[in-house]
Amino acid sequence: MKIEAEWMRGGTSKCWVFETAHLEQAGADVNELLPRLFGSPDSRQIDGVGGATSTTSKAMILSRPDDDEVDVEFTFAQVGIEEAAVDWGSNCGNCSAVVGLYAIEKGWVSPDGDSTRIVTRNTNTGQIIIQRVSTPDGALPIVPDADMPGVVFPGYRVGLGFRDPAGKTTGKLLPTGAPTDVIVASGTRWTVSMIDAGAPVVMVGAEELGLDTARYETWGAGVELQLDTLDVIRRQAAVRMGLAPSPSQAARAVPKLAIVGAPTGDDPEGDVNVMMLSMGKPHPALAITGSIALTLAARTPGTVLNRITGTISRSTLKLRTPAGVIETWTEHRDGSLLVGVDRTARTIATSIIHLPETLGSAVEAPLASATQ
């Protein structure tokens, strides 16, 4: 079996990019096909194309819809590493940045002016993301020249604007109806905020975890010691948010969990210090869909994050992450709220992936049904 794919970096993640038609030609259930392609279950993913980390075991599946409103439709898959499983429960904002670039490179969208607008729809959430790819003089630069925190080498600049992102998964910005809730985990009561925007996220204050807010560089070690407790909090939040019927049935990737703390010093690097978990481990940078939730949480009175930032009058929010400061923005346009961030993206390789065996069950329904 041979399957065409592109290997691309989006933001601080890497993903394999497939076209829907190419996967459907394989005649196998994508929930079985993707783990086998990536080499799961295996902590090294040694017999597949996975990168053996949560930020590199990702797939994007693209198609061109018969829809005048949308240029490209895409589905995100978080492929398990030690489990032969696929989580379809949310989107990846970093990998979303590859969609517009792929569309231009494949000729699906023609460059238009110094910035080319591509309207995309994520099928995991139904979220419309307006992408703007830098195309000076009506073309991609011959050599990518845009930099971003957390990535050593430059890529093509891609702006991501999430249109009216609140409640795309649960139906409400505040799934429980309250800016804060109390969750009991490991015999302790934790004050958390649960937000649904970009992705469902549960937030807990760094001070409640005993982290030193004056020494952000020590958070990683402190968080590692409390991963079990944080997973209990996250799983209970999944139930409260209506994402799972019980804690044990909560998905590995949804909701995301963010630890937030007040910046320190006379000239802090950001408005808030953030560490997010990804598949149960500290994220080396920040989930971009999570940054959208953090942005609206900061602007929602009474949330754990709003208590740190207070009222923000400007349109930007600076989030200090392990990879550096990420700046998000909000703007109102054409009657909609756009919440966004700038990323970079680059194609690493064009590939034919070989699969030695034939997998079992044939696909009887459209690929998009796997996200339901």
Phi, psi and chi 1 to 4 in degrees:
 res  aa     phi    psi   chi1   chi2   chi3   chi4
   1 MET       -  132.9 -175.6 -172.9  -59.1      -
   2 LYS  -126.2  135.1  -61.3  178.8 -178.6  179.4
   3 ILE  -131.8  128.7  -61.5  174.5      -      -
   4 GLU   -75.0  142.5  -63.8  179.0   33.7      -
   5 ALA  -160.3  156.7      -      -      -      -
   6 GLU  -113.2  140.6  -60.0  -80.8  -53.9      -
   7 TRP  -101.5  120.1 -160.1   21.1      -      -
   8 MET  -135.2  148.5  -57.6 -176.8   74.3      -
   9 ARG  -100.0  131.9  175.1 -175.6   64.8   76.1
  10 GLY  -125.7  117.9      -      -      -      -
  11 GLY    58.7 -126.4      -      -      -      -
  12 THR  -102.5   21.4   54.0      -      -      -
  13 SER  -123.0  161.9  -68.5      -      -      -
  14 LYS  -121.9  145.2  -79.5 -164.7  -63.9 -171.5
  15 CYS  -147.2  154.6   54.8      -      -      -
  16 TRP   -91.5  130.9  -76.0   92.1      -      -
  17 VAL  -110.3  122.1 -177.8      -      -      -
  18 PHE  -118.5  153.7  -56.6   91.9      -      -
  19 GLU   -95.0  141.6  -66.5 -175.7   21.1      -
  20 THR   -51.1  -46.6  -60.1      -      -      -
  21 ALA   -61.0  -37.4      -      -      -      -
  22 HIS   -66.3  -40.0  -65.5  160.9      -      -
  23 LEU   -70.1  -38.7  -73.3 -177.0      -      -
  24 GLU   -66.0  -29.8  -70.8 -179.6  -19.0      -
  25 GLN   -66.4  -20.4  -72.8  169.5    6.0      -
  26 ALA   -69.9  -20.8      -      -      -      -
  27 GLY    67.1   31.7      -      -      -      -
  28 ALA  -133.8  154.5      -      -      -      -
  29 ASP   -63.6  126.1 -175.1  -24.6      -      -
  30 VAL   -63.8  -25.3  -73.0      -      -      -
  31 ASN   -69.4  -20.5  -71.2  -71.9      -      -
  32 GLU   -97.4  -36.2 -177.5 -178.0    3.8      -
  33 LEU   -68.2  -49.0  175.9   60.4      -      -
  34 LEU   -62.1  -47.9  -72.6  176.9      -      -
  35 PRO   -58.3  -36.9  -27.7   37.6      -      -
  36 ARG   -68.5  -40.9 -176.5   61.4 -168.5   90.1
  37 LEU   -60.8  -37.8  -70.7  174.3      -      -
  38 PHE   -83.2  -14.1  -83.1   63.2      -      -
  39 GLY    90.2   26.2      -      -      -      -
  40 SER  -102.8  146.8  -55.7      -      -      -
  41 PRO   -89.9  124.0   31.1  -33.1      -      -
  42 ASP  -172.1  123.1  175.2    8.3      -      -
  43 SER   -60.2  -20.8   61.1      -      -      -
  44 ARG   -99.1  -15.1  -59.1  171.3  -59.0  161.1
  45 GLN    47.4   45.6  -67.7 -178.0  -38.9      -
  46 ILE   -70.3  -27.4 -160.3   69.5      -      -
  47 ASP  -106.9   39.2 -163.9   46.1      -      -
  48 GLY  -161.0 -172.7      -      -      -      -
  49 VAL   -96.9    4.0  -61.0      -      -      -
  50 GLY   -69.4  155.6      -      -      -      -
  51 GLY   -97.3    4.4      -      -      -      -
  52 ALA    67.3   17.0      -      -      -      -
  53 THR  -136.0  162.2   69.9      -      -      -
  54 SER   -66.1  -26.7   64.8      -      -      -
  55 THR   -86.6   -5.0   55.6      -      -      -
  56 THR  -126.8    7.3   56.6      -      -      -
  57 SER  -110.7   63.6 -170.9      -      -      -
  58 LYS  -133.5  150.6  -60.6 -179.6  175.7 -173.2
  59 ALA  -134.4  145.2      -      -      -      -
  60 MET  -120.6  133.4  -63.4  -66.0 -100.7      -
  61 ILE  -120.1  116.7  -55.8  166.1      -      -
  62 LEU  -113.1  149.8  -81.8   55.9      -      -
  63 SER  -151.1  163.1   63.5      -      -      -
  64 ARG  -104.6  107.6  -56.4  173.8   71.8  178.3
  65 PRO   -78.7  157.1   30.8  -34.9      -      -
  66 ASP   -84.7   71.8  -63.0  -35.8      -      -
  67 ASP  -147.5  118.0 -173.7  -23.8      -      -
  68 ASP   -66.7  -21.9  -68.2  -21.9      -      -
  69 GLU   -80.9  -29.0 -178.0 -169.3   12.4      -
  70 VAL  -121.6  135.3  176.0      -      -      -
  71 ASP   -85.2  -40.2  -62.5  -53.1      -      -
  72 VAL  -140.2  137.9 -174.2      -      -      -
  73 GLU  -112.2  139.7 -160.1  163.9   64.4      -
  74 PHE  -144.0  150.5   70.2   96.5      -      -
  75 THR  -121.5  133.6  -59.4      -      -      -
  76 PHE  -100.9  137.9  168.5   67.5      -      -
  77 ALA  -125.8  121.1      -      -      -      -
  78 GLN   -92.2  109.8  179.9   74.9   56.1      -
  79 VAL   -88.5  127.6 -178.3      -      -      -
  80 GLY   -61.7  154.5      -      -      -      -
  81 ILE  -104.0  -59.4  -61.8  172.4      -      -
  82 GLU   -87.9   -4.3  -63.1  178.9   -0.9      -
  83 GLU  -123.2  141.3  -53.5   88.6   16.5      -
  84 ALA   -83.9   71.3      -      -      -      -
  85 ALA  -143.4  159.3      -      -      -      -
  86 VAL  -127.8  130.5 -177.9      -      -      -
  87 ASP  -100.9  117.6 -168.6  -26.4      -      -
  88 TRP  -104.3   11.6  -54.9   96.2      -      -
  89 GLY   -77.8  -11.9      -      -      -      -
  90 SER  -151.8  179.7   65.0      -      -      -
  91 ASN  -105.5  162.8 -178.4   29.6      -      -
  92 CYS  -111.7  116.2  171.1      -      -      -
  93 GLY   -68.0  -38.9      -      -      -      -
  94 ASN   -62.1  -49.2  -83.5  -61.8      -      -
  95 CYS   -68.9  -21.9  -80.9      -      -      -
  96 SER   -58.3  -27.1  -65.0      -      -      -
  97 ALA   -65.9  -16.2      -      -      -      -
  98 VAL   -80.7  -17.7  -51.2      -      -      -
  99 VAL   -66.1  -49.0  177.3      -      -      -
 100 GLY   -64.7  -40.7      -      -      -      -
 101 LEU   -63.0  -44.0  176.9   60.8      -      -
 102 TYR   -59.1  -43.6 -174.7   96.3      -      -
 103 ALA   -61.6  -39.0      -      -      -      -
 104 ILE   -71.4  -45.8  -68.3  175.3      -      -
 105 GLU   -65.1  -29.8  -68.7 -174.4  -27.9      -
 106 LYS   -90.9   -1.3  -67.2  -63.9 -177.8  179.9
 107 GLY    79.8   13.3      -      -      -      -
 108 TRP   -71.6  -32.4  -67.1    6.5      -      -
 109 VAL  -130.0  133.6  174.1      -      -      -
 110 SER   -89.2  135.5  -61.7      -      -      -
 111 PRO   -56.4  142.5  -23.5   34.1      -      -
 112 ASP  -140.6  100.2 -178.4   20.3      -      -
 113 GLY    76.0 -164.4      -      -      -      -
 114 ASP   -75.1  -15.5  -71.4  -20.4      -      -
 115 SER  -142.4  120.4  178.5      -      -      -
 116 THR   -97.2  127.9  -61.1      -      -      -
 117 ARG   -95.0  125.8 -178.6  176.8 -176.6  -93.3
 118 ILE  -124.7  123.0  -55.5  105.8      -      -
 119 VAL   -92.8  121.9 -178.8      -      -      -
 120 THR  -122.8  153.2   68.7      -      -      -
 121 ARG  -126.8  128.0  178.7 -168.7  -67.7  119.5
 122 ASN   -90.0  122.4  170.4 -112.6      -      -
 123 THR   -76.9  -22.1   67.0      -      -      -
 124 ASN   -61.1  -37.0  -54.4   79.4      -      -
 125 THR  -120.7  -14.1   60.7      -      -      -
 126 GLY    77.8    9.3      -      -      -      -
 127 GLN   -75.2  130.6  176.1   71.9   63.0      -
 128 ILE   -86.9  127.3  -63.4  -68.2      -      -
 129 ILE  -122.0  117.6  -56.4  175.7      -      -
 130 ILE   -85.3  116.1  -49.8  -61.8      -      -
 131 GLN  -105.4  138.1  -55.5 -158.1   12.2      -
 132 ARG  -124.7  112.1  -69.0 -167.4  177.5  -84.2
 133 VAL   -99.3  130.4  179.8      -      -      -
 134 SER   -67.6  119.5 -179.4      -      -      -
 135 THR  -133.8   69.0   51.9      -      -      -
 136 PRO   -56.3  136.1   19.5  -31.2      -      -
 137 ASP    61.7   25.3  -59.2  -40.7      -      -
 138 GLY    76.3   25.7      -      -      -      -
 139 ALA  -157.5  155.9      -      -      -      -
 140 LEU   -63.6  141.6  -70.6  169.9      -      -
 141 PRO   -55.8  144.1  -22.8   32.8      -      -
 142 ILE   -59.3  -39.8  -64.6  174.3      -      -
 143 VAL  -120.7  123.5  177.3      -      -      -
 144 PRO   -59.8  138.3   18.8  -28.9      -      -
 145 ASP  -136.9   15.2   57.9    2.0      -      -
 146 ALA  -101.7  134.0      -      -      -      -
 147 ASP  -106.0  159.9  -65.1  -50.0      -      -
 148 MET  -154.5  155.8   59.2  161.7  -76.9      -
 149 PRO   -62.0  140.5  -21.2   32.6      -      -
 150 GLY    91.3   -3.6      -      -      -      -
 151 VAL  -129.5  128.8 -179.2      -      -      -
 152 VAL   -71.4  -40.2  175.4      -      -      -
 153 PHE  -107.1  154.7  -59.7  107.7      -      -
 154 PRO   -74.8  165.2   24.6  -31.4      -      -
 155 GLY  -146.1 -168.9      -      -      -      -
 156 TYR   -85.3  135.8  -62.6  104.8      -      -
 157 ARG   -74.4  131.2 -174.4  172.7  -56.4  -76.4
 158 VAL  -132.2  120.0 -177.8      -      -      -
 159 GLY   -92.2  134.1      -      -      -      -
 160 LEU  -115.1  118.9  -58.1  174.4      -      -
 161 GLY  -115.8  110.2      -      -      -      -
 162 PHE   -81.6  118.1  -70.3   65.6      -      -
 163 ARG   -86.2  122.1 -170.2  170.5   76.1 -173.4
 164 ASP    43.0   64.2  -64.3  -35.0      -      -
 165 PRO   -77.6  -11.3   30.5  -37.0      -      -
 166 ALA   -65.8  132.5      -      -      -      -
 167 GLY    73.2   20.7      -      -      -      -
 168 LYS   -67.7  -25.4  -66.5  -60.0 -177.0 -175.2
 169 THR   -99.1  -44.5  -58.4      -      -      -
 170 THR  -104.4  -12.9   66.0      -      -      -
 171 GLY    98.9  -11.8      -      -      -      -
 172 LYS  -142.9  146.2  -65.0 -172.0  -66.9 -176.2
 173 LEU   -59.8  -44.3  174.5   66.3      -      -
 174 LEU  -107.6   94.2  -59.9  173.4      -      -
 175 PRO   -56.7  -31.6  -26.4   35.8      -      -
 176 THR   -91.9   -6.7   68.2      -      -      -
 177 GLY    87.6   -3.5      -      -      -      -
 178 ALA  -123.6  146.5      -      -      -      -
 179 PRO   -69.8  -25.5   24.2  -32.6      -      -
 180 THR  -138.1  153.0   59.9      -      -      -
 181 ASP  -139.3  165.2  -69.7  -89.2      -      -
 182 VAL  -112.5  128.9  173.6      -      -      -
 183 ILE  -120.8  136.3  -73.9  177.8      -      -
 184 VAL   -99.5  122.7  178.0      -      -      -
 185 ALA  -144.4  135.4      -      -      -      -
 186 SER    54.0   36.7  -59.1      -      -      -
 187 GLY    75.1    8.9      -      -      -      -
 188 THR  -120.7  145.4  -59.7      -      -      -
 189 ARG   -91.1  125.8  -66.7  165.9   59.8   88.2
 190 TRP  -115.6  130.9  -54.5   87.4      -      -
 191 THR   -89.0  121.4  -60.6      -      -      -
 192 VAL  -130.6  163.0  -56.7      -      -      -
 193 SER  -120.7  133.9  -70.2      -      -      -
 194 MET  -114.0  121.8  -69.6  173.4  -89.5      -
 195 ILE  -128.6  139.8  -58.6  -72.3      -      -
 196 ASP  -120.6  101.5  174.5   15.7      -      -
 197 ALA  -161.5  117.8      -      -      -      -
 198 GLY    80.8  -52.5      -      -      -      -
 199 ALA  -160.2  154.6      -      -      -      -
 200 PRO   -68.7  131.2  -19.1   32.6      -      -
 201 VAL  -137.2  137.9  174.6      -      -      -
 202 VAL  -110.2  133.1   54.0      -      -      -
 203 MET  -116.8  138.4  -57.3  170.1 -162.0      -
 204 VAL  -132.5  144.4   60.3      -      -      -
 205 GLY   -74.5  140.5      -      -      -      -
 206 ALA   -60.6  -36.7      -      -      -      -
 207 GLU   -64.4  -35.4  -70.5 -176.3  -17.5      -
 208 GLU   -63.7  -27.5  -73.4 -152.9   45.6      -
 209 LEU   -87.6    0.9  -68.7  165.8      -      -
 210 GLY    76.9   17.5      -      -      -      -
 211 LEU   -80.7  146.4  -58.9  177.6      -      -
 212 ASP   -82.4  105.2 -173.2  -12.3      -      -
 213 THR   -66.5  -19.8   56.2      -      -      -
 214 ALA   -81.6  -10.5      -      -      -      -
 215 ARG  -131.2   74.1  -60.4  176.3   63.4 -155.4
 216 TYR   -57.2  -31.9  177.1   71.5      -      -
 217 GLU   -65.7  -14.5   67.3  -80.7    1.7      -
 218 THR   -93.9   -4.1   66.7      -      -      -
 219 TRP   -60.0  -41.3  -78.2   22.0      -      -
 220 GLY   -54.1  -48.7      -      -      -      -
 221 ALA   -65.5  -39.4      -      -      -      -
 222 GLY   -67.0  -37.4      -      -      -      -
 223 VAL   -69.6  -39.7  169.0      -      -      -
 224 GLU   -55.4  -33.8  -72.2  -80.8    0.4      -
 225 LEU   -74.5  -13.2  -62.2  174.0      -      -
 226 GLN  -122.1   21.8  -58.1 -178.3   72.6      -
 227 LEU   -62.4  -38.0  -69.4  178.2      -      -
 228 ASP   -63.8  -45.2  -70.8  -16.2      -      -
 229 THR   -63.8  -42.9  -63.4      -      -      -
 230 LEU   -63.7  -33.8  -69.5  169.0      -      -
 231 ASP   -70.6  -34.9 -166.5   52.7      -      -
 232 VAL   -62.7  -44.8  172.2      -      -      -
 233 ILE   -59.1  -46.8  -66.5  172.0      -      -
 234 ARG   -62.8  -42.3 -167.8 -170.3   67.2   79.4
 235 ARG   -69.5  -37.9  -71.3  177.1  177.5  -85.1
 236 GLN   -67.1  -36.6  -69.6 -161.7   29.5      -
 237 ALA   -63.1  -36.2      -      -      -      -
 238 ALA   -58.0  -40.2      -      -      -      -
 239 VAL   -69.5  -45.5  176.7      -      -      -
 240 ARG   -59.7  -34.7  -61.9  -84.5 -167.9   97.0
 241 MET   -85.1   -2.1  -61.2  171.6   87.0      -
 242 GLY    78.2   21.5      -      -      -      -
 243 LEU   -93.9  -14.6  -60.6  170.1      -      -
 244 ALA  -154.3  146.9      -      -      -      -
 245 PRO   -74.6  -21.9   24.4  -32.2      -      -
 246 SER  -150.8  158.8   68.5      -      -      -
 247 PRO   -57.5  -38.6  -28.2   36.9      -      -
 248 SER   -67.3  -20.9   63.7      -      -      -
 249 GLN   -96.4    4.4  -67.5  173.0  -79.6      -
 250 ALA   -66.3  142.0      -      -      -      -
 251 ALA   -68.7  158.2      -      -      -      -
 252 ARG   -69.6  -30.9  -73.1  -85.7  -71.3  163.7
 253 ALA  -105.8   -6.1      -      -      -      -
 254 VAL  -136.6  130.2 -175.0      -      -      -
 255 PRO   -75.6  165.6   31.8  -36.7      -      -
 256 LYS   -80.6  159.7  -58.4  179.3 -172.9  -60.5
 257 LEU  -123.7  132.3 -174.4  140.2      -      -
 258 ALA  -124.6  135.6      -      -      -      -
 259 ILE  -103.1  127.6  -59.4  157.9      -      -
 260 VAL  -126.4  144.7  -64.7      -      -      -
 261 GLY  -148.7  158.1      -      -      -      -
 262 ALA   -70.9  140.2      -      -      -      -
 263 PRO   -70.2  158.5   27.6  -34.3      -      -
 264 THR  -127.5  165.0   57.0      -      -      -
 265 GLY    93.9  165.5      -      -      -      -
 266 ASP   -71.2  -26.5  -63.5  -29.8      -      -
 267 ASP  -132.9   72.9 -173.5   21.8      -      -
 268 PRO   -63.3  152.9   23.7  -33.4      -      -
 269 GLU   -74.4  -20.3  -65.2 -177.5   47.1      -
 270 GLY  -153.1  179.9      -      -      -      -
 271 ASP   -78.9  -24.9  -62.3  -52.5      -      -
 272 VAL  -156.0  145.6   61.4      -      -      -
 273 ASN   -91.5  135.1  -66.5  -21.3      -      -
 274 VAL  -134.3  137.4 -179.8      -      -      -
 275 MET  -133.0  124.9  179.2  167.5  -72.6      -
 276 MET  -111.3  147.5 -172.6  163.9  -81.0      -
 277 LEU   -94.3  145.0  -59.8 -170.3      -      -
 278 SER  -132.0  118.9  175.0      -      -      -
 279 MET    50.2   41.3  -59.8  -68.5  -77.2      -
 280 GLY    86.1    2.0      -      -      -      -
 281 LYS  -130.6  156.1  -62.0  179.2 -179.5  179.2
 282 PRO   -57.7  130.2  -26.2   35.6      -      -
 283 HIS   -74.4  136.5 -164.5  -65.7      -      -
 284 PRO   -70.4  -14.6   24.9  -33.9      -      -
 285 ALA  -138.2 -104.3      -      -      -      -
 286 LEU  -162.1  134.5 -177.5   66.7      -      -
 287 ALA   -68.5  125.3      -      -      -      -
 288 ILE   -68.7  -37.2  -68.2  -55.3      -      -
 289 THR   -60.5  -35.4   49.9      -      -      -
 290 GLY   -65.5  -33.9      -      -      -      -
 291 SER   -65.9  -29.4   77.1      -      -      -
 292 ILE   -67.1  -44.0  -56.0  -57.3      -      -
 293 ALA   -62.3  -42.0      -      -      -      -
 294 LEU   -62.3  -38.4  -68.0  166.6      -      -
 295 THR   -63.2  -45.2  -59.8      -      -      -
 296 LEU   -75.0  -30.2  -71.2 -169.3      -      -
 297 ALA   -63.3  -39.1      -      -      -      -
 298 ALA   -63.2  -26.5      -      -      -      -
 299 ARG   -99.6    9.2  -61.3  176.6 -175.1  -80.9
 300 THR  -109.9  112.5  -58.4      -      -      -
 301 PRO   -54.8  135.5  -25.7   35.0      -      -
 302 GLY    93.7  -10.3      -      -      -      -
 303 THR   -73.6  162.1   67.1      -      -      -
 304 VAL   -54.7  -40.5  170.4      -      -      -
 305 LEU   -74.1  -39.8 -173.0   51.2      -      -
 306 ASN   -62.8  -31.4  176.2 -101.7      -      -
 307 ARG   -66.5  -23.2  -67.1  175.3 -179.0  177.1
 308 ILE   -85.5  -46.7  -65.6  170.9      -      -
 309 THR   -84.6  -26.9   62.5      -      -      -
 310 GLY    67.4 -166.7      -      -      -      -
 311 THR   -71.9  127.6  -58.5      -      -      -
 312 ILE  -107.0  118.3  -61.1  175.7      -      -
 313 SER   -87.4  -26.8   57.2      -      -      -
 314 ARG   -83.3  169.7   64.7 -179.3 -173.7  -80.3
 315 SER   -87.1   -3.1   62.0      -      -      -
 316 THR  -115.0  158.4   58.4      -      -      -
 317 LEU  -136.4  129.9  176.9   71.2      -      -
 318 LYS  -104.0  120.9  -66.9 -177.9  178.7 -179.5
 319 LEU  -110.2  117.4  -55.4  166.9      -      -
 320 ARG   -82.9  124.3 -176.3 -173.7 -179.2 -167.7
 321 THR  -124.3  170.6   79.0      -      -      -
 322 PRO   -59.2  -21.5  -27.4   36.5      -      -
 323 ALA   -98.2   -1.6      -      -      -      -
 324 GLY   127.1 -173.7      -      -      -      -
 325 VAL   -89.1  127.8  175.1      -      -      -
 326 ILE  -108.7  130.7  -67.3  174.5      -      -
 327 GLU  -108.7  122.7 -175.3  172.1  -87.3      -
 328 THR  -102.8  165.5   64.5      -      -      -
 329 TRP  -143.2  156.5   46.5  -95.4      -      -
 330 THR  -129.9  144.8   58.1      -      -      -
 331 GLU  -155.5  151.4   67.2  175.1   56.8      -
 332 HIS  -101.0  128.3  -68.5  -88.8      -      -
 333 ARG  -146.8  131.1  179.0  175.8  -65.4 -176.7
 334 ASP    52.7   39.5  -59.1  -33.4      -      -
 335 GLY    78.6    6.8      -      -      -      -
 336 SER  -122.4  156.1  -64.3      -      -      -
 337 LEU   -95.0  125.3  172.7   66.3      -      -
 338 LEU  -106.2  128.7  -71.6 -178.6      -      -
 339 VAL  -120.2  124.2 -176.8      -      -      -
 340 GLY  -149.1 -178.6      -      -      -      -
 341 VAL  -159.2  152.1   63.8      -      -      -
 342 ASP   -96.4  136.8  -71.4  -16.4      -      -
 343 ARG  -128.7  178.1  -58.1  -83.3   82.9 -170.6
 344 THR  -127.2  158.9   65.7      -      -      -
 345 ALA  -147.3  156.4      -      -      -      -
 346 ARG  -158.5  141.9 -171.4  178.0   75.8   83.1
 347 THR   -82.3  127.8  -62.2      -      -      -
 348 ILE   -94.2  -42.1  -62.2  169.9      -      -
 349 ALA  -157.7  150.6      -      -      -      -
 350 THR  -106.4  129.7  -61.7      -      -      -
 351 SER  -139.9  156.0  177.4      -      -      -
 352 ILE  -113.3  115.2  -59.5  -67.8      -      -
 353 ILE   -90.4  129.2  -57.5  175.8      -      -
 354 HIS   -99.3  132.7  -65.9 -107.4      -      -
 355 LEU  -122.1  116.0 -164.8   61.7      -      -
 356 PRO   -68.6  -30.9   23.1  -33.2      -      -
 357 GLU  -107.7  163.7   67.5  -92.2   31.8      -
 358 THR   -93.4  128.6  -60.6      -      -      -
 359 LEU   -84.8  164.2  -62.7 -179.0      -      -
 360 GLY   -64.5  -93.2      -      -      -      -
 361 SER   -75.1  135.9   54.3      -      -      -
 362 ALA   -74.4  152.5      -      -      -      -
 363 VAL   -77.2  121.8  175.4      -      -      -
 364 GLU  -104.2  -15.0  -62.9  179.6   -4.5      -
 365 ALA  -126.3  162.5      -      -      -      -
 366 PRO   -56.2  150.4  -25.0   34.7      -      -
 367 LEU   -57.0  -36.7 -176.2   63.3      -      -
 368 ALA   -58.7  -23.0      -      -      -      -
 369 SER   -65.8  -19.7   65.8      -      -      -
 370 ALA   -65.4  -18.6      -      -      -      -
 371 THR   -89.0   -6.0   67.1      -      -      -
 372 GLN   -85.7      -  -56.3  -56.0  -46.7      -
